[in-house]
C-alpha cells in the first residue's frame, strides 16, 4: 500500500511540529486511537482500533523516528500487531514548509499487511487508509484552530439581535423623516401639498413600471 498527501494547516510550522510530537494530541486526533505513549524522544507506542472491511481489531505497535530535522522533516518506521487480524509495518516520511502564515505538510506512506488484513482487497485498504488520514487532519486542523477571542463574550444590549432591528416609534421620537419597517418606506401623509402628492404618485407609478419590466426581462432570461 502506498499513500501520499499534501495539506495546508492553519498554524505556524513550529506549532504544527510540536503538536505532531505530542502524544495527547495524537491520541485525540487519530481515528480509533486509544492511547499514544512516549517511550523515548524518538520512540512511541500506540494502541488503536482498526476497521477495514470485515476485519475489526485492536492493534498495538511502536513508531520509531529517524532523520529528524527539527520543525522541518522526519522519517518514521512503524509496526503493529492485531493478533489474529494480522500485522502491519511500513515507513513514512513527513516534511513541513512555510505557506505564508500557515504550514504545508507533505507525507508519504509505504506499508505492507499480513494475516486477515492481507486477504482484504487492496483498494479497500487504500480507501480506509485515505479516510483515516482525512479524519486525522480534519481533527488536527480543529485542534490547532485559533481561539476566537470574543466567542464566549456575552453580548451587550446594543449588540443583541433585537437592538439591530429598527424601532419605528424610536425613529419618530428622534425626529426621523421616514418611518422604516423592514425595507418599506411609509407613503406620503395627507399634510403634504396636492402638487407634491401628485408628483410622488407619478414617481411611484414609474418605479412600479420599471420594476415590472425588470422582472419580465429576468424571467425571459432565466
N, C-alpha and C positions, 0 to 999 in steps of 0.2 A: 504494500500500500504506500502511495506517495501523496502528500498533501502540501500545497503551497498556499500562502495567503499574504495579504497586504492590507493593513488597516491603519487609519489615522485616528489617534487617541487625543482627546481634548485635554491634554495636560502636558506640562514640561517634561523633558526627557529624563531628568534625574528623578522626578516624582514617579514616572512610569517604571523606571528601573527598580526603585525601592519597593513599589507595590508588587512587581513581579517576583521579588525575592522575599515577600512577607507571607509566611505560612497561613496566617489568619485570613489575608485577602484571598489567597489561592483557594482555601477551604470554602470560603463564601461564594466564590465565582465559578469554580469548576463544577459542571453539572454532575450530580450524584456523588460528589466528594464528601466523605465522612470525616477525614482528618488529613492534615499535612504536618509533619513534624521535622524540625531542623535537627539533623544528626551532627553536622559539622558545617563550616562555611560553604563547602562545596557539595554537600550531600543532604538529601531529603528523603523521607519515606512518606508514602501516601497510601490511603485506603479509600476505595471508591466503588460505587455500584455502577456496573456497566450493563446496558441492554442493547443488543444488536440482533434484530430479527427475533427468532425464538430463544436465543441464548440470553440468560439473565443471571449475573453472578457478581459477587463482591471480589474485587481484585486488590491485592496488596503488592506493593512494589517499591522500588527505590529509584531515585533520579540523581545522577552524578553530573556536575557541571565541569566544563573544561574550556580552555582557550578564552578565558574571561577577560574582556576589556571593559573596565568599569563604565557603566551607563552607555555602552555602545553595542556590545555583542557578546555572545557566548554560545557554546555548543553544549548539548545535553544528551547523555545516553540514559536510557530507561529500560527497565524490565519489570514485568509484573506477572503474577500467577493468580488464576481464578479457580484453582482446584480442578474439578472435572470439566469445567468450562474451557480450560486451556490456558495458554500463556501468550504474552506479547512482549516484544522487545524492539528497540529501534533507536534512532538518533534524530535529534532536532537541532536546527540552527536558527538563532534569533538575532536580528540586527535592529538597532534603533537609530533614527536620524531625525534632525530637526525639520519641522514642517511649519515655518512661521513660529507662532507661539505654541504649536501643538507638536505631536510626535508621530512619526510614521514608523510602524512596526512591521517588519517583514519576517516571515517564518517559513521554514521548510521542515517536513517530517517524512522520514522513511521508516516504515515499521513492517514487521512480519508477525503473523499469528499462527498458532498451532492448536490442536485439540478441537473441541466443538466449534470454536470460533473459526478454525480453518475450514470447516465444512460450509460456513455461510458464504454466500456469493460475494465476490469482490466488490461489485457495485453497491451492494447493501452495506458492506463495511465502510466503503468510501463515503457513502451518503450519511451514515451515522456519525462518522468522524467529522465531516464537514458541519453537520448540525451541532455537534458538541462544541466545535470551535466557534461557531456563530453565537451560541448561547453564552459561552465563556466571555467573548469580547463584548457582548451587549451588557453582561453583568459587570465586567471590568470597567467599561465606559461609565456606567451608572455610579459605580463606587468612586471613581475619580472626578465625577462631575462637580464643578464648583458649587459651593453652597450659595443659595440665594439669600443675600443679607436681609431682605425685607419680607422673606417668605412667612415668617412667624410673627411679624409685627402687626398688632391689631390696627384696624382701620380707624381713622379719626372721623369725626362727624362729617367733615367736608369731603371725605374720600369714599363714603358709603354709596352704594348704587342709588339709594333714594335721593341723595344730595345732588347727583348728577342729572336728575330729571328737572325739567323746567316747571316751576310753580307759577301758573298764570296769575294767581292773586298776588304773589310776591312781586311779579313783574309790574303789575299795575300799581302796587304800592310804591314802587321805586320810580314811577313816572314814565314807564316804558310806553312807546307809541304803538307797539303791536302786541297783541296777546298771542303767545305761541303755545299751541297744543300739538305735540308731535312735530310734524313738518308742515302743518296747515297755518295759513295766515287768516286772521279774522276779517270778515267782509267789512266794507266801509260802513260807518254809522250814519244815522239819519241827520246828524248835526252838520254833515258836510254839505257844501253848496250843490244845487242841481247840476250845474255845468261840470263840476268836478266828478260827481257821481256818474254822469253820463260818460265822461271820459274814461272812468275806471271800468264801467260796464263794457265799453268798446275794447279796452285793453285786455280784460279777462276773456272776452269772446275771442279775440285774436290769438291769445295764448292757447285757448282750448282748441281752436282750429289747427294751430301749429303742432300741438301735442298729438292730435288725432292723425295728422298727416305723417308724423314721425312713426307713430305706432303702425300705420298701414305699411309704410316703407319697410320697417323692420320685419313685419310679418311676411312680406313678399320675399325678403332676402333669406329668412330662416325657413 
